[in-house]
Amino acid sequence: MDFSDRRKNLQKLIMGGQELLITNPSDILYFTGYRPELAFLMASRERVGLAVFSTDNEACLAKGIEVVTLRKVDELKKLLKCRRIGVDECMPAWLYTKLKKWNRKVVFSSGTINKLRAVKTAEEIDHIKKAIHTTKKTISDVDIYGKTENYVKREIECEFICRGADRAFDPIIASGFNSAFVHHVPGKNIVSKYGFVIIDAGARVGGYCSDITRSFYPPFLKAKKVYDHVSYMQNRLIRNIKPGVKTSSVQKLYEKMMADKGYKTMHSFGHGIGLDVHEKIGDRFKENMVLTVEPGVYIRGFGGCRKEDIVVVKKNRAVKIS
């Protein structure tokens, strides 16, 4: 990946007389090829530099960028050349306090970075596809029935490691009545064929994430009806995702379909994905954006069903890649 080009594109978006101070590890990885535990990427129209603490002995992994070593955070003050500092939403509160103490005007500028990260390169999409392949293979290979939710969760995590991947997030295994909760924490409940089962998992490969949800329904007519409704909604949502279409219009379509079937909307239709599991996609879809589409129905005392796949926005339509 050409990180220097990414940094140049960032510089073009920066207002004159302003400097960005980026602390989000994923953003720093995007622009330097290095994911730090704590570092400061400083970017203005004139220059881009990375400041790390003296205990960071891996900053040499950053690609083609000037690296400055700090002994203490107050040394950062001399490195910031502008009075107006744009910061990301991950900036810690203590750093915000420092900037105000240093008489800097702080403005939130995450949107500038999101514009660049939302549209993916072919290489980024390839990494995401590899993460998807690992996730799908793992879900299909793991035997879920007759085991506790927590056991299945651990088995999925071990499979990721065996396949040379990391987990992108804590897998969700929700069985029976637990599947009616959107973000159920796996517990001691035994996974049974006579209740809904939701498996929401994602591997991380080459720094890029996948996020896939598969639901298994019990042999009851009502359960199959719910599953069919979710599948229909997902297909229709994907057909409506195209370059130039407002993301809000797809959300409204999702809410209308849910209401028409008598269901309550519990979350959005989907989200961007890449270096982070959840990324912003902006007001309108653009070509080469990558996002999830995940309609879900949740009925207390009965169960829940969610179907989540990843799509790439192409020239005239969205294409499922999971």
C-alpha positions in Angstrom: 0.0 0.0 0.0 1.3 3.5 -0.8 1.1 5.3 2.6 2.8 8.4 1.2 -0.1 8.9 -1.3 -2.6 8.5 1.6 -0.8 11.2 3.6 -0.7 13.5 0.5 -4.5 13.0 0.1 -5.0 13.9 3.8 -2.9 17.1 3.4 -5.1 18.2 0.5 -8.1 18.2 2.8 -6.6 20.2 5.6 -7.5 23.8 5.9 -4.7 26.4 5.8 -3.5 27.4 9.3 -4.8 24.2 10.8 -3.0 21.1 12.0 -4.4 17.7 12.7 -3.5 15.7 15.8 -4.5 12.1 15.3 -4.5 9.6 18.1 -6.8 6.8 16.8 -4.5 3.7 16.3 -6.5 2.7 13.2 -6.1 6.1 11.6 -2.4 6.1 12.3 -2.2 2.6 10.8 -4.0 3.8 7.7 -1.5 6.6 7.1 1.7 5.0 8.3 1.4 1.2 8.2 2.0 1.0 11.9 -0.7 0.5 14.7 0.7 2.0 17.9 -0.6 1.6 21.4 -0.2 5.4 21.9 1.2 7.8 19.4 0.5 11.2 17.8 0.2 11.7 14.1 0.7 15.4 13.2 -0.5 16.6 9.8 -0.7 20.0 8.2 -0.5 21.2 4.6 3.3 21.5 5.0 4.3 18.4 6.8 3.3 15.0 8.3 5.1 13.5 11.3 4.7 10.9 13.9 5.5 11.4 17.6 6.0 8.4 19.9 7.2 7.8 23.4 10.7 6.5 24.1 9.3 3.2 25.3 7.9 2.5 21.8 10.6 0.4 20.0 8.4 -0.7 17.1 7.8 2.8 15.5 10.4 1.8 12.8 7.5 -0.1 11.3 6.0 3.2 10.2 6.5 3.6 6.4 8.5 6.5 5.0 7.6 9.1 7.7 9.6 11.2 10.1 9.4 9.8 13.7 10.1 12.0 16.7 10.7 10.4 20.1 9.1 12.0 23.2 10.3 11.6 26.8 7.1 13.3 28.2 3.9 14.5 26.6 4.6 18.2 27.3 7.3 18.0 24.6 4.5 17.6 22.1 3.7 21.3 22.6 6.8 22.4 20.7 6.0 20.1 17.8 2.5 21.6 17.1 3.1 24.6 14.8 -0.5 25.8 14.5 -2.8 27.4 17.0 -5.9 25.6 15.5 -5.7 21.9 16.1 -8.1 19.4 14.5 -8.6 16.2 16.6 -10.3 12.9 16.1 -13.1 11.5 18.3 -10.7 9.0 19.9 -8.6 11.7 21.5 -8.3 11.1 25.3 -9.7 13.7 27.7 -6.2 14.4 29.3 -4.8 15.4 25.9 -7.8 17.7 25.2 -7.0 19.4 28.6 -3.4 19.7 27.6 -4.2 21.4 24.3 -6.5 23.9 26.0 -3.8 24.6 28.6 -1.3 25.2 25.7 -3.8 27.8 24.3 -4.7 25.8 21.2 -8.2 26.0 19.6 -9.5 22.5 19.4 -11.9 21.5 16.6 -13.2 18.0 15.9 -12.1 16.8 12.4 -12.9 13.1 12.2 -15.0 13.8 9.1 -11.8 14.7 7.2 -10.3 11.3 7.9 -13.5 9.4 7.4 -13.8 10.7 3.9 -10.5 9.0 3.0 -11.0 5.7 4.8 -14.6 5.1 3.7 -13.6 4.4 0.1 -11.4 1.3 -0.2 -8.6 0.3 -2.6 -8.5 -3.0 -4.4 -5.8 -4.2 -1.9 -8.0 -3.2 1.1 -11.0 -5.1 -0.3 -8.7 -8.1 -0.9 -7.7 -8.1 2.8 -11.4 -7.9 3.8 -12.3 -10.8 1.5 -9.6 -12.9 3.2 -11.0 -12.0 6.6 -14.5 -13.0 5.3 -13.3 -16.3 4.0 -11.7 -17.2 7.4 -14.9 -16.2 9.2 -17.2 -18.2 7.0 -15.0 -21.3 7.0 -14.8 -21.1 10.8 -18.6 -20.7 11.3 -19.3 -23.6 9.0 -16.7 -25.9 10.6 -17.6 -25.4 14.2 -20.1 -27.8 15.7 -22.5 -25.7 17.8 -25.2 -27.9 19.1 -25.1 -29.5 22.6 -22.4 -27.1 23.8 -22.7 -23.9 25.9 -22.7 -20.5 24.2 -19.4 -19.6 25.8 -17.8 -22.9 24.7 -18.8 -22.2 21.1 -17.4 -18.6 21.4 -14.0 -20.0 22.6 -14.0 -22.6 19.8 -14.5 -19.9 17.2 -11.7 -17.8 18.7 -9.3 -20.8 18.7 -10.2 -21.5 15.1 -9.3 -18.0 14.1 -5.9 -18.4 15.8 -5.3 -21.7 14.1 -6.1 -20.1 10.7 -3.5 -17.3 11.3 -6.1 -14.6 12.1 -7.1 -12.5 15.0 -10.7 -11.9 16.2 -12.1 -8.6 15.1 -14.4 -8.5 18.1 -15.8 -10.8 20.8 -18.0 -13.3 19.0 -21.7 -13.3 19.9 -23.4 -16.7 20.4 -27.1 -16.2 21.3 -29.3 -19.3 21.5 -33.0 -19.8 22.4 -34.6 -16.9 24.1 -31.2 -15.2 24.3 -31.3 -14.6 20.6 -33.9 -11.9 21.2 -31.1 -9.7 22.6 -29.1 -7.8 20.0 -25.7 -8.0 21.8 -26.1 -11.0 24.0 -23.0 -12.0 26.0 -22.4 -15.7 25.6 -23.1 -17.7 28.8 -23.9 -21.2 30.0 -27.0 -21.7 28.0 -26.9 -24.9 25.9 -27.2 -24.4 22.2 -30.2 -26.4 21.0 -31.8 -27.2 17.6 -35.2 -26.2 19.0 -34.5 -22.5 19.3 -33.1 -19.7 17.2 -29.2 -19.5 17.2 -27.4 -16.3 16.2 -23.6 -16.5 15.5 -22.1 -13.0 15.0 -18.3 -13.3 14.4 -15.5 -11.7 12.5 -11.8 -12.4 11.9 -9.1 -9.8 11.4 -6.6 -10.5 8.5 -3.9 -8.1 7.5 -5.3 -5.5 9.8 -8.7 -5.6 8.1 -12.0 -6.9 9.7 -14.9 -9.0 8.7 -18.3 -9.1 10.5 -20.7 -11.8 9.5 -23.9 -13.0 11.3 -25.6 -16.3 10.6 -28.9 -17.4 12.1 -30.2 -20.9 12.5 -33.9 -21.4 13.0 -35.8 -24.3 14.7 -38.2 -26.6 12.9 -41.3 -24.4 13.5 -43.4 -22.6 10.8 -43.3 -19.2 12.6 -39.5 -19.4 12.9 -39.0 -20.1 9.2 -41.4 -17.2 8.5 -39.2 -14.8 10.5 -36.1 -16.1 8.8 -37.6 -15.6 5.4 -38.7 -12.0 6.3 -35.1 -11.2 7.3 -33.6 -12.7 4.1 -36.1 -10.8 2.0 -35.3 -7.5 3.7 -31.6 -8.0 3.3 -31.9 -8.7 -0.4 -34.1 -5.7 -1.0 -31.7 -3.4 1.0 -28.7 -4.6 -1.0 -30.6 -3.9 -4.3 -31.2 -0.3 -3.1 -27.5 0.5 -2.3 -25.9 2.3 -5.2 -23.4 5.2 -5.7 -25.1 8.6 -5.0 -28.0 7.1 -3.0 -28.5 8.6 0.5 -27.7 6.3 3.3 -30.7 7.7 5.2 -33.0 6.6 2.4 -31.8 3.0 2.9 -32.3 3.3 6.6 -35.9 4.6 6.1 -36.6 1.6 3.7 -35.4 -0.8 6.4 -37.6 0.8 9.1 -40.6 0.8 6.7 -40.1 -2.9 5.9 -39.8 -3.8 9.6 -42.9 -1.8 10.5 -44.9 -3.4 7.6 -44.1 -6.8 9.0 -45.0 -5.7 12.6 -41.4 -5.7 13.9 -39.6 -3.1 15.9 -36.4 -1.7 14.5 -33.6 -2.3 17.0 -30.5 -1.1 15.1 -29.4 0.4 11.7 -29.4 -1.5 8.4 -25.6 -1.8 8.5 -22.3 0.0 8.9 -19.0 0.6 7.2 -16.1 -1.9 7.8 -12.4 -1.9 7.2 -9.5 -1.5 9.7 -12.3 -1.1 12.3 -15.4 -3.3 12.7 -17.6 -0.2 12.7 -16.6 2.7 10.3 -18.7 5.6 9.2 -19.8 5.7 5.6 -21.1 9.3 5.3 -24.3 10.7 3.9 -24.2 9.0 0.5 -22.9 5.7 -0.9 -19.7 5.9 -3.1 -18.1 3.4 -5.4 -15.7 1.0 -3.6 -17.3 1.6 -0.1 -17.4 -1.6 1.9 -20.3 -2.1 4.4 -22.4 -4.6 6.2 -26.1 -5.1 5.6 -27.7 -6.7 8.7 -31.5 -6.6 9.1 -32.6 -8.3 12.4 -35.8 -9.3 14.1 -35.9 -9.7 17.9 -39.0 -11.0 19.7 -38.8 -11.3 23.5 -39.9 -14.7 24.7 -39.5 -16.3 21.3 -36.1 -15.5 19.8 -34.3 -13.5 17.3 -32.9 -13.7 13.7 -30.2 -11.5 12.1 -28.5 -11.9 8.7 -25.4 -9.9 8.1 -23.3 -9.9 5.0 -20.6 -7.6 3.6 -21.1 -5.8 0.3 -18.9 -3.6 -2.0 -20.5 -0.7 -3.7 -19.8 -1.0 -7.4 -20.6 1.4 -10.3 -24.3 0.6 -10.6 -25.0 -1.7 -7.6 -23.8 -3.3 -4.5 -22.2 -6.7 -4.7 -22.2 -9.2 -1.8 -18.8 -10.6 -1.0 -19.7 -12.8 2.0 
